[in-house]
């Protein structure tokens, strides 16, 4: 009997506590992340890091030397001088600088752990620490770097001659002079051969130079007699792109290297000043051939590499001089207006979608993916500063879900722990702030619960609070306004009814338990007296 009454007292207390807990649990579920959709916002990106270089930036590149050793290399130009600066590709900290050298530098390139700088009539080779290894000078000649058939060799055009140069020491492995030419163009093909296109007296011809230096003559291109200039672009191991033009006509051809036969042609508008391309994109239609991105007139087109048919097209005014593929159908386009835009080719709609745009960009290149989202980052020169740009786009504000305390809660504890569930699936969260009576308190992520928390000491009275969450691109979300009362005295304003509601069930439970206990003690005493010898016991 005693056990049953004790259980009755315990159950009464538990029921009272559950009655208080149920409203709190219901308030916590309200506004969960699963019940809300992210708010659409303007597409944006952000800078992972930035660094002032205080000099004009001519060219740049990313150099990965090993696990965890990613470097950003910048070619800086002064008044008839140049130098290289190396920053950490991960955080932009300064690593090294080369001595200042005389000359007008044009580009920087990398082969293995060597850096090559092409200046007026010279080629300078530096090591990864930016120490000079050697320099080769050809006075009065124009030098063009054509590519690297291997880690230790470089193909150059010096004036009207083509050279294969050893990078270990400035030795010429072989040289070839095709003879007088009105126009001379070349490109390094996949696998090593060098394709040379030559126009002399209105006639065009082609030849190939193997890595060994052997020259393989190609056919005469009589069908190209109408063109006064041409541009070669390597496509794959069997084909190349030829962009030919004269004063009023321009056409793009895909040529088979075996016999230089035309596979398809596309007539284009005359070239605009500063226009680059054609640019290669990954295979997007599944036919195994890379696609081609180019601009014609005021239109940007994506062509099928296999057929030359238009896969996507949209108006685009500024001449595009550089395209950086970002993976899948995403890319970044840099125009002659200095604006870098992120775009997406949508084959199912036949057009392009544009995301963010950044102005003031003089040059850019891709950098290794730093945040693990599957997209490379972008290394860029902005005025006289360097920056690493996030290579994706964020078009949603953060999601704010569960909040605690519940709206309208009254408490007798002045030190309140505020909690919020906040998520951002794109650029990630930059900050979460609990704003109480207009004062922001920084929230910190609790690893155990996955919630953002802030502990705030409040004065007695009524308080208003909400949560503000900001992602890395600057999108801000704000929760609804909530009220909270702090009452430090029992049965006193404000919120004395909440104190009554809290303490009355406890008082009832404790009083009931005490009454049952006293009653049982009395019964035990009466039984003891009635039993024989009970008085002695």
C-alpha angles and dihedrals in degrees: 000000000000090000092051093051091048090052090049090056091048093050091049091055092047092051091053091050092049090050089057094044098051097069090048092051091049091052092051093055093054113104097014119175091246091061097050134071124219114258113246114241142174111291110255143168132198142211116262087196142343135200133188113231097174093215140087111273114219101174142350143189143179118245122195110195100172145318107334094356105110118157134190112213121200128191107214123196130204135170098317092329138094140192140174126240124194122206130179108268090212101055108358098247117155115262110166147334131209124230114270113262133193120250142069106276120210108179146354125218136176134221114182104312095338126099122209124199120195113206133164104308096342146085120208123193120202133179125239090271088057093249113144116251100179144325132217121199129197104185115223095000129118112238123206124182108219100181147275119285087185139359092267101040136066131191114221138179111215111182105310094337131090120218137190106211128194113229095204090069131351097270124139110229092192141338133208130193113192093195133245113345139174090208127016121185132170142175135185111242125212108274096032114281117129115225115210123192117195133187118196125166092348094307123114125209136170135213138176128224117203124215089259091058096253112145118223111195117226132203129284110258101219092161088064096059092109092064124090095187138019142187127209125211124183110237108171140318093290105032143041136193120243120194108193129181149163132189094292108016137056130179138178119219133186107213130196107228092220100081095347090257120172114247095179139344135206126195114225139189117264114281119271121220113277094009116150134191165014091215127196122233130185120272104280104167096052099244093119095247125108115248125237127231118198142149124237119181108322093332132094115214136191111207130196106247091213099051108011091236119145112257097175136003136178136163114270120172107186115076109252114226100171136028123190116194110221100188134288107008096332122109143158120233123201115201132200086253089069094248118135113203131185114222142177126212108222108198093180090059097032095232146078130265118210127209126176128355129203122196131209097043114148099177138355143179139178122273130194117282105267104178099044097242093127096252125102118241122239125242111207143175113225110184106303094340137083125226140179110220124203105250097218137059136248118206101161133075119229120278118241114197132154115031131187140224095049119238114280096014118156120204139178092212112091095198104076126188110213117202135189137173108224129173137178118184098186123047093357133239121305098182144347117206131189106210110203117181089341095308117115119223118191114240123220127206114249105212092202095059103020089232130124111240138187127183113215129178110220133195121235113280141053120327135186124209143168140172127249120194125189127190126211093266093055101259110145129201124193128198126220119281115264133193129225130181126205114204116181098180129062114251092359130121133300107051099349090152088064090054090050090048090051100045102036095068090047091048092048092048094047093044091050092048091048092049091051091048094050091046091052091049090053092050092050090051093050091049090051093054094047094052119086109267089008091133092060091047 
